[in-house]
Amino acid sequence: MKKPTMQMIADSAGVSRITVWKVLNGRPGVSPSLHDLILKTAEELGYPISRTLRTTSTNVTTNTVGTEENFTISVVVSRPDSSSFWMNIIHEIAKESVKKNYSLLYTYVPAEISGNYTLPEHLTSQTVSGMIVLNVYDSKLLSMLNQLSIPKVFLDCNTIFPLDSLKGDLVLLEGKYAVASITESLIKKGHKNIGFIGDIHYALTNHLRYEGYQAAMHKHNLKIPENVCFTSSIDPHSYFYRIHSFLETLPELPDAFICASDFIANCVFQFLTVNGYRVPEDIALSGFDNIMEYSEINELLTTVNIDTELLGKRLFYQLEYRMQKPNSNYELIYIKPEVIYRKSTN
């Protein structure tokens, strides 16, 4: 018979997996009555209990202040080399893990999976106490991760995954109102023909940014110029080619382009520069993320600043809360960023 897992014991006793972990590892922080209940449940399920554990209930204290548990958490990420943006977030999660004496496992998963893909064993064997999911947008992979019975926090999601079935907290970067603000500022400066570029099917945050652009255009009774909007799905490895091909088909460029990210804005900027257009004299341009790795547009581009240091910390402490309160209602959390207006939209 297969040895019962800590999660099985937790489910049977109606407690968190972390509480079970404390009891089975002789750690403080669990009341005597709950300690005895967990041991009894574990024995009933066939979990081997040592003589030492059976005799420690009278010495257990409910005081958890100042205790540190050597938990293991995992950052699950796809295409981590795509931008310094993601690496900065992971770095901050790692720094917070060290402060808490947590072990951190870096788990790489592919951008897309086939039918025979299996998750890394340390995720399915309950080796980790929780996980933070970054930059994962494949629906099948999201579904597999979602089914794992460990506390989890997702940063963003794709647009077709049913959020009501998400078994974890979801953190989103608020983009609708930020992009609406940028779009409105352009309209007030006299721009009417404004296009949007970004794969709105790839990530929920991209779609929210597109909604912000739409909202501002509708607010000012401006028709969405579909001919200068490029919102189709784009393979991550073909952005430059697809965007440049789209721009080459335009008989005339619009007054401005709202881009779903700084990476896309950089693609557009490269095309404009090669073809003799000036930003902002000939066309205005904006991005999102405030990534400082595009040297030609760093000090030029109007964008939306994401504080990756604070975001990494926020994700870590949200996971810690989820680990401590696994049965509390799942949360949808919006992080409000700051718009940075620069020369590209003046």
Disulfide bonds with the S-S distance in Angstrom:
none
